[in-house]
Amino acid sequence: MTKPVPPTPPPRREGAFASHASCRPRHPGRPLPASLAASAVDRSREEIIDAVRRVLFRDGLAATTLLAVAREVGLTKAALYYYYPSKDAMLF
């Protein structure tokens, strides 16, 4: 009589679809220095505000939506929430 073979575990996933901590890379890249990270955030905020101005002047206030601004700047709506907590904060 032979012993049953245990099932093999699924392969480890890496990248954007890794949902479990054990699937993530163990040594991610080093973080940016605080001064560089802050300047990148400030630069991105300026780019978003420029996109808001373009959409606002081109389409008007009623058509200035998060989706329109995101398309103008080349980001997702979720990425805009990283820089601004709300549409009102972005427009203010």
HTML snippet that shows the backbone in 3Dmol.js (N, CA, C, O; Angstrom):
<script src="https://3Dmol.org/build/3Dmol-min.js"></script>
<div id="view" style="width:600px;height:400px;position:relative"></div>
<script>
const pdb = `
ATOM      1  N   MET A   1       0.836  -1.168   0.000  1.00  0.00           N
ATOM      2  CA  MET A   1       0.000   0.000   0.000  1.00  0.00           C
ATOM      3  C   MET A   1       0.893   1.247   0.000  1.00  0.00           C
ATOM      4  O   MET A   1       1.867   1.308   0.751  1.00  0.00           O
ATOM      5  N   THR A   2       0.571   2.233  -0.829  1.00  0.00           N
ATOM      6  CA  THR A   2       1.383   3.449  -0.928  1.00  0.00           C
ATOM      7  C   THR A   2       0.768   4.564  -0.102  1.00  0.00           C
ATOM      8  O   THR A   2      -0.442   4.608   0.117  1.00  0.00           O
ATOM      9  N   LYS A   3       1.624   5.457   0.348  1.00  0.00           N
ATOM     10  CA  LYS A   3       1.155   6.597   1.132  1.00  0.00           C
ATOM     11  C   LYS A   3       0.583   7.658   0.200  1.00  0.00           C
ATOM     12  O   LYS A   3       1.084   7.832  -0.911  1.00  0.00           O
ATOM     13  N   PRO A   4      -0.466   8.377   0.635  1.00  0.00           N
ATOM     14  CA  PRO A   4      -0.994   9.456  -0.209  1.00  0.00           C
ATOM     15  C   PRO A   4       0.004  10.613  -0.265  1.00  0.00           C
ATOM     16  O   PRO A   4       0.695  10.911   0.710  1.00  0.00           O
ATOM     17  N   VAL A   5       0.058  11.237  -1.404  1.00  0.00           N
ATOM     18  CA  VAL A   5       0.961  12.371  -1.610  1.00  0.00           C
ATOM     19  C   VAL A   5       0.232  13.636  -1.164  1.00  0.00           C
ATOM     20  O   VAL A   5      -0.884  13.891  -1.615  1.00  0.00           O
ATOM     21  N   PRO A   6       0.853  14.443  -0.275  1.00  0.00           N
ATOM     22  CA  PRO A   6       0.178  15.684   0.139  1.00  0.00           C
ATOM     23  C   PRO A   6       0.098  16.658  -1.024  1.00  0.00           C
ATOM     24  O   PRO A   6       0.969  16.660  -1.895  1.00  0.00           O
ATOM     25  N   PRO A   7      -0.934  17.480  -1.044  1.00  0.00           N
ATOM     26  CA  PRO A   7      -1.066  18.445  -2.148  1.00  0.00           C
ATOM     27  C   PRO A   7       0.053  19.476  -2.077  1.00  0.00           C
ATOM     28  O   PRO A   7       0.529  19.836  -1.000  1.00  0.00           O
ATOM     29  N   THR A   8       0.454  19.937  -3.245  1.00  0.00           N
ATOM     30  CA  THR A   8       1.503  20.957  -3.291  1.00  0.00           C
ATOM     31  C   THR A   8       0.872  22.325  -3.038  1.00  0.00           C
ATOM     32  O   THR A   8      -0.242  22.586  -3.493  1.00  0.00           O
ATOM     33  N   PRO A   9       1.574  23.196  -2.317  1.00  0.00           N
ATOM     34  CA  PRO A   9       1.018  24.531  -2.069  1.00  0.00           C
ATOM     35  C   PRO A   9       1.005  25.347  -3.354  1.00  0.00           C
ATOM     36  O   PRO A   9       1.795  25.090  -4.262  1.00  0.00           O
ATOM     37  N   PRO A  10       0.114  26.324  -3.432  1.00  0.00           N
ATOM     38  CA  PRO A  10       0.077  27.163  -4.633  1.00  0.00           C
ATOM     39  C   PRO A  10       1.361  27.980  -4.728  1.00  0.00           C
ATOM     40  O   PRO A  10       2.007  28.230  -3.710  1.00  0.00           O
ATOM     41  N   PRO A  11       1.739  28.397  -5.926  1.00  0.00           N
ATOM     42  CA  PRO A  11       2.960  29.183  -6.079  1.00  0.00           C
ATOM     43  C   PRO A  11       2.818  30.543  -5.405  1.00  0.00           C
ATOM     44  O   PRO A  11       1.715  31.077  -5.293  1.00  0.00           O
ATOM     45  N   ARG A  12       3.937  31.098  -4.959  1.00  0.00           N
ATOM     46  CA  ARG A  12       3.925  32.416  -4.322  1.00  0.00           C
ATOM     47  C   ARG A  12       3.707  33.477  -5.383  1.00  0.00           C
ATOM     48  O   ARG A  12       4.285  33.426  -6.469  1.00  0.00           O
ATOM     49  N   ARG A  13       2.871  34.428  -5.048  1.00  0.00           N
ATOM     50  CA  ARG A  13       2.584  35.512  -5.976  1.00  0.00           C
ATOM     51  C   ARG A  13       3.395  36.737  -5.579  1.00  0.00           C
ATOM     52  O   ARG A  13       3.632  36.971  -4.394  1.00  0.00           O
ATOM     53  N   GLU A  14       3.815  37.510  -6.556  1.00  0.00           N
ATOM     54  CA  GLU A  14       4.515  38.752  -6.300  1.00  0.00           C
ATOM     55  C   GLU A  14       3.894  39.840  -7.155  1.00  0.00           C
ATOM     56  O   GLU A  14       3.226  39.558  -8.150  1.00  0.00           O
ATOM     57  N   GLY A  15       4.114  41.057  -6.769  1.00  0.00           N
ATOM     58  CA  GLY A  15       3.646  42.180  -7.553  1.00  0.00           C
ATOM     59  C   GLY A  15       2.339  42.742  -7.036  1.00  0.00           C
ATOM     60  O   GLY A  15       2.014  42.617  -5.855  1.00  0.00           O
ATOM     61  N   ALA A  16       1.594  43.362  -7.936  1.00  0.00           N
ATOM     62  CA  ALA A  16       0.398  44.096  -7.558  1.00  0.00           C
ATOM     63  C   ALA A  16      -0.709  43.195  -7.037  1.00  0.00           C
ATOM     64  O   ALA A  16      -1.585  43.662  -6.309  1.00  0.00           O
ATOM     65  N   PHE A  17      -0.693  41.917  -7.390  1.00  0.00           N
ATOM     66  CA  PHE A  17      -1.780  41.044  -6.997  1.00  0.00           C
ATOM     67  C   PHE A  17      -1.481  40.260  -5.723  1.00  0.00           C
ATOM     68  O   PHE A  17      -2.288  39.431  -5.303  1.00  0.00           O
ATOM     69  N   ALA A  18      -0.352  40.511  -5.118  1.00  0.00           N
ATOM     70  CA  ALA A  18      -0.019  39.812  -3.880  1.00  0.00           C
ATOM     71  C   ALA A  18      -0.846  40.400  -2.748  1.00  0.00           C
ATOM     72  O   ALA A  18      -0.709  41.578  -2.420  1.00  0.00           O
ATOM     73  N   SER A  19      -1.692  39.594  -2.161  1.00  0.00           N
ATOM     74  CA  SER A  19      -2.577  40.108  -1.125  1.00  0.00           C
ATOM     75  C   SER A  19      -2.127  39.718   0.275  1.00  0.00           C
ATOM     76  O   SER A  19      -2.592  40.303   1.253  1.00  0.00           O
ATOM     77  N   HIS A  20      -1.265  38.775   0.388  1.00  0.00           N
ATOM     78  CA  HIS A  20      -0.835  38.311   1.698  1.00  0.00           C
ATOM     79  C   HIS A  20       0.598  38.773   1.950  1.00  0.00           C
ATOM     80  O   HIS A  20       1.398  38.863   1.019  1.00  0.00           O
ATOM     81  N   ALA A  21       0.919  39.065   3.208  1.00  0.00           N
ATOM     82  CA  ALA A  21       2.243  39.586   3.550  1.00  0.00           C
ATOM     83  C   ALA A  21       3.356  38.630   3.142  1.00  0.00           C
ATOM     84  O   ALA A  21       4.438  39.080   2.764  1.00  0.00           O
ATOM     85  N   SER A  22       3.119  37.333   3.208  1.00  0.00           N
ATOM     86  CA  SER A  22       4.170  36.384   2.852  1.00  0.00           C
ATOM     87  C   SER A  22       4.447  36.367   1.354  1.00  0.00           C
ATOM     88  O   SER A  22       5.467  35.830   0.922  1.00  0.00           O
ATOM     89  N   CYS A  23       3.550  36.947   0.555  1.00  0.00           N
ATOM     90  CA  CYS A  23       3.737  36.978  -0.894  1.00  0.00           C
ATOM     91  C   CYS A  23       4.510  38.210  -1.346  1.00  0.00           C
ATOM     92  O   CYS A  23       4.955  38.281  -2.492  1.00  0.00           O
ATOM     93  N   ARG A  24       4.670  39.169  -0.461  1.00  0.00           N
ATOM     94  CA  ARG A  24       5.344  40.401  -0.831  1.00  0.00           C
ATOM     95  C   ARG A  24       6.853  40.211  -0.819  1.00  0.00           C
ATOM     96  O   ARG A  24       7.355  39.358  -0.087  1.00  0.00           O
ATOM     97  N   PRO A  25       7.581  40.979  -1.606  1.00  0.00           N
ATOM     98  CA  PRO A  25       9.037  40.879  -1.580  1.00  0.00           C
ATOM     99  C   PRO A  25       9.555  41.191  -0.180  1.00  0.00           C
ATOM    100  O   PRO A  25       9.024  42.063   0.507  1.00  0.00           O
ATOM    101  N   ARG A  26      10.572  40.488   0.227  1.00  0.00           N
ATOM    102  CA  ARG A  26      11.103  40.653   1.575  1.00  0.00           C
ATOM    103  C   ARG A  26      11.943  41.915   1.733  1.00  0.00           C
ATOM    104  O   ARG A  26      11.985  42.492   2.820  1.00  0.00           O
ATOM    105  N   HIS A  27      12.596  42.345   0.694  1.00  0.00           N
ATOM    106  CA  HIS A  27      13.471  43.513   0.781  1.00  0.00           C
ATOM    107  C   HIS A  27      13.063  44.545  -0.268  1.00  0.00           C
ATOM    108  O   HIS A  27      13.684  44.621  -1.328  1.00  0.00           O
ATOM    109  N   PRO A  28      12.029  45.339   0.011  1.00  0.00           N
ATOM    110  CA  PRO A  28      11.624  46.344  -0.977  1.00  0.00           C
ATOM    111  C   PRO A  28      12.709  47.407  -1.115  1.00  0.00           C
ATOM    112  O   PRO A  28      13.620  47.491  -0.291  1.00  0.00           O
ATOM    113  N   GLY A  29      12.601  48.206  -2.152  1.00  0.00           N
ATOM    114  CA  GLY A  29      13.581  49.263  -2.383  1.00  0.00           C
ATOM    115  C   GLY A  29      13.648  50.244  -1.231  1.00  0.00           C
ATOM    116  O   GLY A  29      12.702  50.386  -0.458  1.00  0.00           O
ATOM    117  N   ARG A  30      14.755  50.901  -1.133  1.00  0.00           N
ATOM    118  CA  ARG A  30      14.934  51.858  -0.048  1.00  0.00           C
ATOM    119  C   ARG A  30      14.021  53.051  -0.272  1.00  0.00           C
ATOM    120  O   ARG A  30      13.852  53.485  -1.412  1.00  0.00           O
ATOM    121  N   PRO A  31      13.424  53.595   0.789  1.00  0.00           N
ATOM    122  CA  PRO A  31      12.540  54.749   0.626  1.00  0.00           C
ATOM    123  C   PRO A  31      13.325  55.996   0.235  1.00  0.00           C
ATOM    124  O   PRO A  31      14.526  56.100   0.484  1.00  0.00           O
ATOM    125  N   LEU A  32      12.626  56.927  -0.376  1.00  0.00           N
ATOM    126  CA  LEU A  32      13.250  58.192  -0.743  1.00  0.00           C
ATOM    127  C   LEU A  32      13.573  59.001   0.503  1.00  0.00           C
ATOM    128  O   LEU A  32      12.861  58.901   1.502  1.00  0.00           O
ATOM    129  N   PRO A  33      14.624  59.793   0.464  1.00  0.00           N
ATOM    130  CA  PRO A  33      14.858  60.719   1.578  1.00  0.00           C
ATOM    131  C   PRO A  33      13.677  61.670   1.720  1.00  0.00           C
ATOM    132  O   PRO A  33      13.008  61.985   0.736  1.00  0.00           O
ATOM    133  N   ALA A  34      13.424  62.121   2.926  1.00  0.00           N
ATOM    134  CA  ALA A  34      12.248  62.946   3.204  1.00  0.00           C
ATOM    135  C   ALA A  34      12.216  64.203   2.358  1.00  0.00           C
ATOM    136  O   ALA A  34      11.147  64.614   1.907  1.00  0.00           O
ATOM    137  N   SER A  35      13.374  64.829   2.133  1.00  0.00           N
ATOM    138  CA  SER A  35      13.392  66.067   1.341  1.00  0.00           C
ATOM    139  C   SER A  35      12.988  65.809  -0.103  1.00  0.00           C
ATOM    140  O   SER A  35      12.272  66.616  -0.694  1.00  0.00           O
ATOM    141  N   LEU A  36      13.437  64.692  -0.684  1.00  0.00           N
ATOM    142  CA  LEU A  36      13.059  64.369  -2.061  1.00  0.00           C
ATOM    143  C   LEU A  36      11.592  63.972  -2.151  1.00  0.00           C
ATOM    144  O   LEU A  36      10.901  64.370  -3.088  1.00  0.00           O
ATOM    145  N   ALA A  37      11.114  63.196  -1.192  1.00  0.00           N
ATOM    146  CA  ALA A  37       9.714  62.781  -1.205  1.00  0.00           C
ATOM    147  C   ALA A  37       8.795  63.987  -1.061  1.00  0.00           C
ATOM    148  O   ALA A  37       7.767  64.062  -1.733  1.00  0.00           O
ATOM    149  N   ALA A  38       9.151  64.932  -0.194  1.00  0.00           N
ATOM    150  CA  ALA A  38       8.328  66.126  -0.002  1.00  0.00           C
ATOM    151  C   ALA A  38       8.300  66.971  -1.266  1.00  0.00           C
ATOM    152  O   ALA A  38       7.247  67.494  -1.633  1.00  0.00           O
ATOM    153  N   SER A  39       9.433  67.113  -1.933  1.00  0.00           N
ATOM    154  CA  SER A  39       9.440  67.927  -3.148  1.00  0.00           C
ATOM    155  C   SER A  39       8.646  67.257  -4.263  1.00  0.00           C
ATOM    156  O   SER A  39       8.021  67.941  -5.074  1.00  0.00           O
ATOM    157  N   ALA A  40       8.662  65.922  -4.315  1.00  0.00           N
ATOM    158  CA  ALA A  40       7.879  65.218  -5.329  1.00  0.00           C
ATOM    159  C   ALA A  40       6.393  65.398  -5.079  1.00  0.00           C
ATOM    160  O   ALA A  40       5.625  65.559  -6.027  1.00  0.00           O
ATOM    161  N   VAL A  41       5.973  65.375  -3.816  1.00  0.00           N
ATOM    162  CA  VAL A  41       4.566  65.573  -3.483  1.00  0.00           C
ATOM    163  C   VAL A  41       4.153  66.997  -3.829  1.00  0.00           C
ATOM    164  O   VAL A  41       3.081  67.206  -4.398  1.00  0.00           O
ATOM    165  N   ASP A  42       4.988  67.982  -3.496  1.00  0.00           N
ATOM    166  CA  ASP A  42       4.671  69.370  -3.822  1.00  0.00           C
ATOM    167  C   ASP A  42       4.559  69.569  -5.332  1.00  0.00           C
ATOM    168  O   ASP A  42       3.658  70.261  -5.806  1.00  0.00           O
ATOM    169  N   ARG A  43       5.472  68.963  -6.080  1.00  0.00           N
ATOM    170  CA  ARG A  43       5.442  69.083  -7.538  1.00  0.00           C
ATOM    171  C   ARG A  43       4.171  68.450  -8.095  1.00  0.00           C
ATOM    172  O   ARG A  43       3.544  68.999  -9.000  1.00  0.00           O
ATOM    173  N   SER A  44       3.795  67.300  -7.554  1.00  0.00           N
ATOM    174  CA  SER A  44       2.576  66.628  -8.016  1.00  0.00           C
ATOM    175  C   SER A  44       1.340  67.446  -7.676  1.00  0.00           C
ATOM    176  O   SER A  44       0.409  67.522  -8.478  1.00  0.00           O
ATOM    177  N   ARG A  45       1.319  68.058  -6.497  1.00  0.00           N
ATOM    178  CA  ARG A  45       0.189  68.922  -6.136  1.00  0.00           C
ATOM    179  C   ARG A  45       0.071  70.085  -7.113  1.00  0.00           C
ATOM    180  O   ARG A  45      -1.036  70.449  -7.509  1.00  0.00           O
ATOM    181  N   GLU A  46       1.185  70.663  -7.500  1.00  0.00           N
ATOM    182  CA  GLU A  46       1.159  71.768  -8.473  1.00  0.00           C
ATOM    183  C   GLU A  46       0.627  71.289  -9.816  1.00  0.00           C
ATOM    184  O   GLU A  46      -0.150  71.994 -10.460  1.00  0.00           O
ATOM    185  N   GLU A  47       1.036  70.104 -10.245  1.00  0.00           N
ATOM    186  CA  GLU A  47       0.532  69.568 -11.511  1.00  0.00           C
ATOM    187  C   GLU A  47      -0.976  69.337 -11.446  1.00  0.00           C
ATOM    188  O   GLU A  47      -1.685  69.591 -12.420  1.00  0.00           O
ATOM    189  N   ILE A  48      -1.463  68.862 -10.316  1.00  0.00           N
ATOM    190  CA  ILE A  48      -2.898  68.634 -10.157  1.00  0.00           C
ATOM    191  C   ILE A  48      -3.647  69.956 -10.189  1.00  0.00           C
ATOM    192  O   ILE A  48      -4.688  70.062 -10.836  1.00  0.00           O
ATOM    193  N   ILE A  49      -3.129  70.966  -9.497  1.00  0.00           N
ATOM    194  CA  ILE A  49      -3.787  72.285  -9.495  1.00  0.00           C
ATOM    195  C   ILE A  49      -3.801  72.880 -10.895  1.00  0.00           C
ATOM    196  O   ILE A  49      -4.789  73.497 -11.293  1.00  0.00           O
ATOM    197  N   ASP A  50      -2.714  72.702 -11.651  1.00  0.00           N
ATOM    198  CA  ASP A  50      -2.707  73.177 -13.040  1.00  0.00           C
ATOM    199  C   ASP A  50      -3.779  72.460 -13.859  1.00  0.00           C
ATOM    200  O   ASP A  50      -4.450  73.084 -14.681  1.00  0.00           O
ATOM    201  N   ALA A  51      -3.946  71.163 -13.641  1.00  0.00           N
ATOM    202  CA  ALA A  51      -4.979  70.407 -14.354  1.00  0.00           C
ATOM    203  C   ALA A  51      -6.373  70.875 -13.948  1.00  0.00           C
ATOM    204  O   ALA A  51      -7.266  70.966 -14.791  1.00  0.00           O
ATOM    205  N   VAL A  52      -6.566  71.174 -12.656  1.00  0.00           N
ATOM    206  CA  VAL A  52      -7.853  71.694 -12.185  1.00  0.00           C
ATOM    207  C   VAL A  52      -8.165  73.004 -12.891  1.00  0.00           C
ATOM    208  O   VAL A  52      -9.290  73.211 -13.346  1.00  0.00           O
ATOM    209  N   ARG A  53      -7.184  73.888 -12.985  1.00  0.00           N
ATOM    210  CA  ARG A  53      -7.392  75.177 -13.670  1.00  0.00           C
ATOM    211  C   ARG A  53      -7.787  74.976 -15.128  1.00  0.00           C
ATOM    212  O   ARG A  53      -8.718  75.614 -15.619  1.00  0.00           O
ATOM    213  N   ARG A  54      -7.069  74.077 -15.821  1.00  0.00           N
ATOM    214  CA  ARG A  54      -7.378  73.842 -17.235  1.00  0.00           C
ATOM    215  C   ARG A  54      -8.802  73.321 -17.406  1.00  0.00           C
ATOM    216  O   ARG A  54      -9.540  73.797 -18.270  1.00  0.00           O
ATOM    217  N   VAL A  55      -9.192  72.340 -16.580  1.00  0.00           N
ATOM    218  CA  VAL A  55     -10.548  71.771 -16.694  1.00  0.00           C
ATOM    219  C   VAL A  55     -11.581  72.822 -16.318  1.00  0.00           C
ATOM    220  O   VAL A  55     -12.614  72.937 -16.976  1.00  0.00           O
ATOM    221  N   LEU A  56     -11.316  73.589 -15.270  1.00  0.00           N
ATOM    222  CA  LEU A  56     -12.250  74.603 -14.802  1.00  0.00           C
ATOM    223  C   LEU A  56     -12.481  75.662 -15.873  1.00  0.00           C
ATOM    224  O   LEU A  56     -13.626  76.022 -16.147  1.00  0.00           O
ATOM    225  N   PHE A  57     -11.416  76.162 -16.478  1.00  0.00           N
ATOM    226  CA  PHE A  57     -11.563  77.204 -17.500  1.00  0.00           C
ATOM    227  C   PHE A  57     -12.148  76.654 -18.794  1.00  0.00           C
ATOM    228  O   PHE A  57     -12.900  77.350 -19.476  1.00  0.00           O
ATOM    229  N   ARG A  58     -11.812  75.413 -19.138  1.00  0.00           N
ATOM    230  CA  ARG A  58     -12.301  74.843 -20.386  1.00  0.00           C
ATOM    231  C   ARG A  58     -13.754  74.399 -20.287  1.00  0.00           C
ATOM    232  O   ARG A  58     -14.541  74.670 -21.193  1.00  0.00           O
ATOM    233  N   ASP A  59     -14.134  73.703 -19.174  1.00  0.00           N
ATOM    234  CA  ASP A  59     -15.442  73.071 -19.083  1.00  0.00           C
ATOM    235  C   ASP A  59     -16.410  73.751 -18.131  1.00  0.00           C
ATOM    236  O   ASP A  59     -17.613  73.500 -18.204  1.00  0.00           O
ATOM    237  N   GLY A  60     -15.920  74.608 -17.236  1.00  0.00           N
ATOM    238  CA  GLY A  60     -16.790  75.261 -16.269  1.00  0.00           C
ATOM    239  C   GLY A  60     -16.847  74.495 -14.956  1.00  0.00           C
ATOM    240  O   GLY A  60     -16.393  73.354 -14.861  1.00  0.00           O
ATOM    241  N   LEU A  61     -17.413  75.144 -13.948  1.00  0.00           N
ATOM    242  CA  LEU A  61     -17.444  74.582 -12.603  1.00  0.00           C
ATOM    243  C   LEU A  61     -18.287  73.306 -12.519  1.00  0.00           C
ATOM    244  O   LEU A  61     -17.901  72.356 -11.838  1.00  0.00           O
ATOM    245  N   ALA A  62     -19.417  73.277 -13.195  1.00  0.00           N
ATOM    246  CA  ALA A  62     -20.312  72.115 -13.109  1.00  0.00           C
ATOM    247  C   ALA A  62     -19.673  70.854 -13.690  1.00  0.00           C
ATOM    248  O   ALA A  62     -19.968  69.749 -13.235  1.00  0.00           O
ATOM    249  N   ALA A  63     -18.807  71.007 -14.682  1.00  0.00           N
ATOM    250  CA  ALA A  63     -18.180  69.853 -15.325  1.00  0.00           C
ATOM    251  C   ALA A  63     -16.814  69.518 -14.741  1.00  0.00           C
ATOM    252  O   ALA A  63     -16.155  68.587 -15.205  1.00  0.00           O
ATOM    253  N   THR A  64     -16.385  70.257 -13.739  1.00  0.00           N
ATOM    254  CA  THR A  64     -15.099  69.976 -13.106  1.00  0.00           C
ATOM    255  C   THR A  64     -15.300  68.868 -12.073  1.00  0.00           C
ATOM    256  O   THR A  64     -15.617  69.126 -10.912  1.00  0.00           O
ATOM    257  N   THR A  65     -15.111  67.643 -12.522  1.00  0.00           N
ATOM    258  CA  THR A  65     -15.272  66.477 -11.659  1.00  0.00           C
ATOM    259  C   THR A  65     -13.904  65.873 -11.370  1.00  0.00           C
ATOM    260  O   THR A  65     -12.915  66.196 -12.028  1.00  0.00           O
ATOM    261  N   LEU A  66     -13.866  64.998 -10.384  1.00  0.00           N
ATOM    262  CA  LEU A  66     -12.611  64.312 -10.085  1.00  0.00           C
ATOM    263  C   LEU A  66     -12.134  63.496 -11.281  1.00  0.00           C
ATOM    264  O   LEU A  66     -10.936  63.436 -11.557  1.00  0.00           O
ATOM    265  N   LEU A  67     -13.063  62.874 -11.986  1.00  0.00           N
ATOM    266  CA  LEU A  67     -12.696  62.079 -13.146  1.00  0.00           C
ATOM    267  C   LEU A  67     -12.094  62.952 -14.245  1.00  0.00           C
ATOM    268  O   LEU A  67     -11.105  62.568 -14.870  1.00  0.00           O
ATOM    269  N   ALA A  68     -12.681  64.115 -14.480  1.00  0.00           N
ATOM    270  CA  ALA A  68     -12.156  65.014 -15.505  1.00  0.00           C
ATOM    271  C   ALA A  68     -10.749  65.492 -15.142  1.00  0.00           C
ATOM    272  O   ALA A  68      -9.872  65.558 -16.004  1.00  0.00           O
ATOM    273  N   VAL A  69     -10.539  65.823 -13.880  1.00  0.00           N
ATOM    274  CA  VAL A  69      -9.215  66.276 -13.431  1.00  0.00           C
ATOM    275  C   VAL A  69      -8.216  65.131 -13.512  1.00  0.00           C
ATOM    276  O   VAL A  69      -7.079  65.323 -13.945  1.00  0.00           O
ATOM    277  N   ALA A  70      -8.639  63.938 -13.097  1.00  0.00           N
ATOM    278  CA  ALA A  70      -7.747  62.781 -13.139  1.00  0.00           C
ATOM    279  C   ALA A  70      -7.316  62.473 -14.567  1.00  0.00           C
ATOM    280  O   ALA A  70      -6.147  62.178 -14.817  1.00  0.00           O
ATOM    281  N   ARG A  71      -8.244  62.542 -15.489  1.00  0.00           N
ATOM    282  CA  ARG A  71      -7.891  62.304 -16.898  1.00  0.00           C
ATOM    283  C   ARG A  71      -6.945  63.381 -17.420  1.00  0.00           C
ATOM    284  O   ARG A  71      -6.029  63.089 -18.189  1.00  0.00           O
ATOM    285  N   GLU A  72      -7.163  64.603 -17.009  1.00  0.00           N
ATOM    286  CA  GLU A  72      -6.320  65.718 -17.471  1.00  0.00           C
ATOM    287  C   GLU A  72      -4.883  65.569 -16.984  1.00  0.00           C
ATOM    288  O   GLU A  72      -3.940  65.836 -17.728  1.00  0.00           O
ATOM    289  N   VAL A  73      -4.720  65.146 -15.744  1.00  0.00           N
ATOM    290  CA  VAL A  73      -3.381  65.054 -15.164  1.00  0.00           C
ATOM    291  C   VAL A  73      -2.741  63.682 -15.413  1.00  0.00           C
ATOM    292  O   VAL A  73      -1.531  63.527 -15.254  1.00  0.00           O
ATOM    293  N   GLY A  74      -3.544  62.693 -15.800  1.00  0.00           N
ATOM    294  CA  GLY A  74      -3.006  61.370 -16.082  1.00  0.00           C
ATOM    295  C   GLY A  74      -2.897  60.485 -14.858  1.00  0.00           C
ATOM    296  O   GLY A  74      -2.020  59.623 -14.792  1.00  0.00           O
ATOM    297  N   LEU A  75      -3.779  60.685 -13.883  1.00  0.00           N
ATOM    298  CA  LEU A  75      -3.828  59.868 -12.672  1.00  0.00           C
ATOM    299  C   LEU A  75      -5.184  59.200 -12.570  1.00  0.00           C
ATOM    300  O   LEU A  75      -6.053  59.403 -13.419  1.00  0.00           O
ATOM    301  N   THR A  76      -5.362  58.403 -11.531  1.00  0.00           N
ATOM    302  CA  THR A  76      -6.671  57.837 -11.234  1.00  0.00           C
ATOM    303  C   THR A  76      -7.363  58.726 -10.199  1.00  0.00           C
ATOM    304  O   THR A  76      -6.724  59.551  -9.547  1.00  0.00           O
ATOM    305  N   LYS A  77      -8.660  58.548 -10.061  1.00  0.00           N
ATOM    306  CA  LYS A  77      -9.375  59.303  -9.026  1.00  0.00           C
ATOM    307  C   LYS A  77      -8.835  58.963  -7.645  1.00  0.00           C
ATOM    308  O   LYS A  77      -8.716  59.843  -6.792  1.00  0.00           O
ATOM    309  N   ALA A  78      -8.511  57.706  -7.418  1.00  0.00           N
ATOM    310  CA  ALA A  78      -7.974  57.294  -6.121  1.00  0.00           C
ATOM    311  C   ALA A  78      -6.644  57.980  -5.829  1.00  0.00           C
ATOM    312  O   ALA A  78      -6.360  58.314  -4.679  1.00  0.00           O
ATOM    313  N   ALA A  79      -5.831  58.192  -6.854  1.00  0.00           N
ATOM    314  CA  ALA A  79      -4.547  58.863  -6.663  1.00  0.00           C
ATOM    315  C   ALA A  79      -4.758  60.326  -6.256  1.00  0.00           C
ATOM    316  O   ALA A  79      -3.960  60.878  -5.498  1.00  0.00           O
ATOM    317  N   LEU A  80      -5.816  60.949  -6.752  1.00  0.00           N
ATOM    318  CA  LEU A  80      -6.098  62.330  -6.356  1.00  0.00           C
ATOM    319  C   LEU A  80      -6.389  62.420  -4.868  1.00  0.00           C
ATOM    320  O   LEU A  80      -6.036  63.406  -4.220  1.00  0.00           O
ATOM    321  N   TYR A  81      -7.037  61.387  -4.322  1.00  0.00           N
ATOM    322  CA  TYR A  81      -7.335  61.372  -2.885  1.00  0.00           C
ATOM    323  C   TYR A  81      -6.069  61.235  -2.038  1.00  0.00           C
ATOM    324  O   TYR A  81      -6.089  61.555  -0.849  1.00  0.00           O
ATOM    325  N   TYR A  82      -4.982  60.771  -2.625  1.00  0.00           N
ATOM    326  CA  TYR A  82      -3.711  60.721  -1.899  1.00  0.00           C
ATOM    327  C   TYR A  82      -3.216  62.140  -1.634  1.00  0.00           C
ATOM    328  O   TYR A  82      -2.649  62.417  -0.577  1.00  0.00           O
ATOM    329  N   TYR A  83      -3.430  63.032  -2.593  1.00  0.00           N
ATOM    330  CA  TYR A  83      -2.935  64.401  -2.478  1.00  0.00           C
ATOM    331  C   TYR A  83      -3.938  65.343  -1.825  1.00  0.00           C
ATOM    332  O   TYR A  83      -3.542  66.296  -1.153  1.00  0.00           O
ATOM    333  N   TYR A  84      -5.226  65.093  -2.013  1.00  0.00           N
ATOM    334  CA  TYR A  84      -6.273  65.966  -1.470  1.00  0.00           C
ATOM    335  C   TYR A  84      -7.377  65.103  -0.864  1.00  0.00           C
ATOM    336  O   TYR A  84      -7.778  64.109  -1.471  1.00  0.00           O
ATOM    337  N   PRO A  85      -7.876  65.462   0.317  1.00  0.00           N
ATOM    338  CA  PRO A  85      -8.880  64.616   0.980  1.00  0.00           C
ATOM    339  C   PRO A  85     -10.256  64.661   0.322  1.00  0.00           C
ATOM    340  O   PRO A  85     -11.059  63.750   0.521  1.00  0.00           O
ATOM    341  N   SER A  86     -10.544  65.708  -0.462  1.00  0.00           N
ATOM    342  CA  SER A  86     -11.859  65.807  -1.095  1.00  0.00           C
ATOM    343  C   SER A  86     -11.761  66.704  -2.321  1.00  0.00           C
ATOM    344  O   SER A  86     -10.749  67.364  -2.556  1.00  0.00           O
ATOM    345  N   LYS A  87     -12.841  66.709  -3.094  1.00  0.00           N
ATOM    346  CA  LYS A  87     -12.902  67.583  -4.259  1.00  0.00           C
ATOM    347  C   LYS A  87     -12.906  69.036  -3.813  1.00  0.00           C
ATOM    348  O   LYS A  87     -12.266  69.881  -4.439  1.00  0.00           O
ATOM    349  N   ASP A  88     -13.621  69.330  -2.739  1.00  0.00           N
ATOM    350  CA  ASP A  88     -13.670  70.702  -2.228  1.00  0.00           C
ATOM    351  C   ASP A  88     -12.288  71.192  -1.827  1.00  0.00           C
ATOM    352  O   ASP A  88     -11.924  72.332  -2.117  1.00  0.00           O
ATOM    353  N   ALA A  89     -11.518  70.344  -1.165  1.00  0.00           N
ATOM    354  CA  ALA A  89     -10.160  70.720  -0.769  1.00  0.00           C
ATOM    355  C   ALA A  89      -9.286  70.993  -1.989  1.00  0.00           C
ATOM    356  O   ALA A  89      -8.456  71.902  -1.978  1.00  0.00           O
ATOM    357  N   MET A  90      -9.477  70.207  -3.028  1.00  0.00           N
ATOM    358  CA  MET A  90      -8.707  70.382  -4.257  1.00  0.00           C
ATOM    359  C   MET A  90      -9.099  71.699  -4.942  1.00  0.00           C
ATOM    360  O   MET A  90      -8.231  72.424  -5.429  1.00  0.00           O
ATOM    361  N   LEU A  91     -10.377  72.004  -4.980  1.00  0.00           N
ATOM    362  CA  LEU A  91     -10.816  73.237  -5.624  1.00  0.00           C
ATOM    363  C   LEU A  91     -10.487  74.487  -4.798  1.00  0.00           C
ATOM    364  O   LEU A  91     -10.261  75.561  -5.356  1.00  0.00           O
ATOM    365  N   PHE A  92     -10.461  74.346  -3.488  1.00  0.00           N
ATOM    366  CA  PHE A  92     -10.165  75.484  -2.624  1.00  0.00           C
ATOM    367  C   PHE A  92      -8.721  75.883  -2.790  1.00  0.00           C
ATOM    368  O   PHE A  92      -8.264  76.828  -2.146  1.00  0.00           O
TER     369      PHE A  92
END
`;
const viewer = $3Dmol.createViewer("view");
viewer.addModel(pdb, "pdb");
viewer.setStyle({}, {cartoon: {color: "spectrum"}});
viewer.zoomTo();
viewer.render();
</script>
